[in-house]
Amino acid sequence: MSRRCPELAALALAAFLIGAGPASDEPTAPWTGDPHAPLPASIAGGGVVHTDALRALIASGAPLLLDVAARAERPEGLAPGNVWIPPPHRDITGSVWLPGFGRGALAAEEASAFQARVAALANGDHDRTIVVYCHERCWLSWNAARRLIDAGWHHVLWYPEGVEGWEGAGQALAATR
């Protein structure tokens, strides 16, 4: 990336370093416990990006935005014959929604499918800046970012504020299905 545009490379590096540091309070593998348990402050081998830095990255056109939030589930207790239409999913404009890939445990085929999809989206460029998010106070995005880091992606950023933090900062969300 630095050969093509030094300014974008510097911006990505700055965002990568935000929150980078010792990761003593984080697991070394995807989290399989309660997905809404307290989150670590960092992700080893990657970086944590917050709203202002993410806004600047998006304005630069640099990142691949991955939303790994789960699909809405049919409400419990809904009578069996009642039609249920899931609400539209909302994410940061320009994101690719990859539901299910942030779960704590993935079958080998699912893990391979996730890596293949990201490789296709990034045109095989392991130096592409990738920002992974879902909801605030949710491990799904941390897990997906951990998988990318472990697979050799070089510039993985985790956005722990998720769609709620983005919208709460006055930023627009886009509806998708």
C-alpha positions in Angstrom: 0.0 0.0 0.0 2.8 2.4 0.8 4.1 2.3 -2.8 0.7 3.4 -4.2 -0.1 6.2 -1.7 2.2 7.1 1.2 -0.5 9.2 2.8 -2.9 6.3 3.0 -0.2 4.0 4.3 0.6 6.5 7.1 -3.0 6.9 8.0 -3.5 3.1 8.1 -0.4 2.7 10.3 -1.6 5.4 12.7 -4.9 3.7 13.0 -3.2 0.3 13.4 -1.2 1.7 16.3 -4.2 3.1 18.1 -4.8 0.6 20.9 -1.9 -1.6 19.9 0.2 -2.8 22.7 0.4 -5.4 25.4 -2.6 -7.8 25.2 -2.5 -9.3 28.7 -6.2 -9.4 29.2 -7.2 -11.2 26.0 -7.4 -14.8 25.0 -5.0 -16.3 22.5 -7.8 -17.8 20.4 -11.3 -16.9 19.5 -13.6 -16.4 22.5 -16.1 -19.2 23.0 -17.8 -17.9 26.2 -20.6 -15.4 26.5 -20.5 -13.2 23.4 -21.5 -10.2 25.6 -18.9 -10.8 28.3 -16.5 -7.9 29.0 -14.1 -7.3 26.1 -10.3 -6.9 26.2 -8.8 -3.5 25.4 -6.6 -4.8 22.6 -6.0 -7.5 20.1 -2.5 -8.9 19.8 -1.0 -8.6 16.3 -3.6 -6.1 15.3 -4.9 -2.7 16.3 -8.0 -1.1 17.9 -9.5 1.7 15.9 -12.1 4.2 17.4 -14.7 6.3 15.6 -12.6 9.4 14.7 -9.8 7.3 13.3 -12.2 5.0 11.5 -14.0 8.0 10.0 -10.6 9.3 8.6 -9.7 5.8 7.2 -13.1 5.6 5.5 -12.7 9.1 4.0 -9.3 8.0 2.6 -10.9 5.0 0.9 -8.4 2.7 2.4 -10.2 0.0 4.5 -12.1 -3.1 3.7 -15.0 -2.9 6.2 -16.3 -6.3 7.5 -19.4 -6.5 9.5 -19.6 -9.9 11.2 -22.8 -9.4 13.2 -25.1 -12.4 13.5 -28.3 -12.7 11.6 -31.5 -11.8 13.5 -33.1 -14.9 14.9 -36.8 -15.8 14.9 -38.2 -14.6 18.3 -38.7 -17.3 20.9 -42.3 -17.9 21.6 -43.6 -16.8 18.2 -46.4 -19.2 17.4 -45.5 -21.8 14.8 -47.4 -20.7 11.7 -46.8 -17.0 12.3 -44.8 -15.3 9.6 -41.7 -13.6 10.8 -39.8 -11.2 8.6 -36.4 -10.3 10.0 -35.7 -6.6 10.3 -33.2 -5.1 7.8 -29.7 -5.4 8.9 -27.9 -2.1 9.4 -24.1 -1.6 9.0 -21.6 1.1 8.2 -22.0 2.3 4.6 -19.6 0.4 2.3 -19.3 -2.7 4.5 -19.6 -6.3 3.5 -21.8 -8.3 5.9 -20.4 -11.7 6.7 -22.8 -13.1 9.3 -21.7 -16.1 11.4 -18.0 -15.8 11.0 -17.4 -14.2 14.4 -18.8 -17.2 16.4 -16.3 -18.6 18.9 -16.0 -22.0 17.1 -16.1 -22.5 13.4 -16.0 -25.8 11.5 -12.9 -26.2 9.3 -15.0 -25.6 6.2 -16.5 -22.4 7.6 -13.1 -21.1 8.6 -11.8 -21.8 5.1 -14.8 -20.1 3.5 -14.3 -17.0 5.7 -10.6 -16.7 4.6 -11.5 -17.3 1.0 -14.2 -14.7 1.0 -11.9 -12.1 2.7 -9.1 -13.0 0.2 -11.5 -12.4 -2.7 -12.7 -9.1 -1.2 -9.1 -7.9 -0.7 -8.0 -9.2 -4.1 -5.5 -11.3 -2.3 -3.7 -8.3 -0.9 -2.6 -9.3 2.7 -1.4 -5.7 3.2 -4.9 -4.3 2.7 -6.3 -2.6 5.8 -9.2 -4.5 7.1 -11.6 -3.2 9.8 -13.8 -5.7 11.5 -16.8 -4.8 13.6 -20.3 -5.9 14.7 -22.0 -4.5 17.8 -20.7 -2.8 20.9 -19.9 -5.1 23.8 -19.7 -8.1 21.5 -16.9 -10.7 21.0 -17.9 -11.6 17.4 -15.8 -8.9 15.7 -12.8 -9.6 18.0 -13.0 -13.3 17.1 -13.2 -12.6 13.4 -10.3 -10.1 13.6 -8.3 -12.7 15.6 -8.9 -15.3 12.8 -7.6 -12.8 10.2 -4.5 -12.0 12.2 -3.8 -15.7 12.8 -4.1 -16.3 9.1 -1.5 -13.8 8.2 -3.4 -10.6 7.3 -1.0 -7.7 8.2 -3.3 -4.7 8.9 -6.3 -5.9 10.8 -8.1 -3.3 12.9 -10.9 -4.1 15.4 -13.7 -1.5 15.9 -15.2 -2.4 19.3 -17.8 0.4 19.3 -19.7 -1.4 16.5 -22.7 0.0 14.7 -24.1 1.5 17.9 -20.9 3.5 18.5 -20.9 4.6 14.8 -24.5 5.7 14.9 -24.1 7.3 18.3 -21.3 9.5 16.9 -23.8 10.8 14.3 -22.6 8.7 11.5 -25.0 7.1 9.0 -25.8 3.4 8.7 -27.0 1.6 5.6 -29.8 -1.0 5.6 -29.0 -4.4 3.9 -30.5 -7.9 3.9 
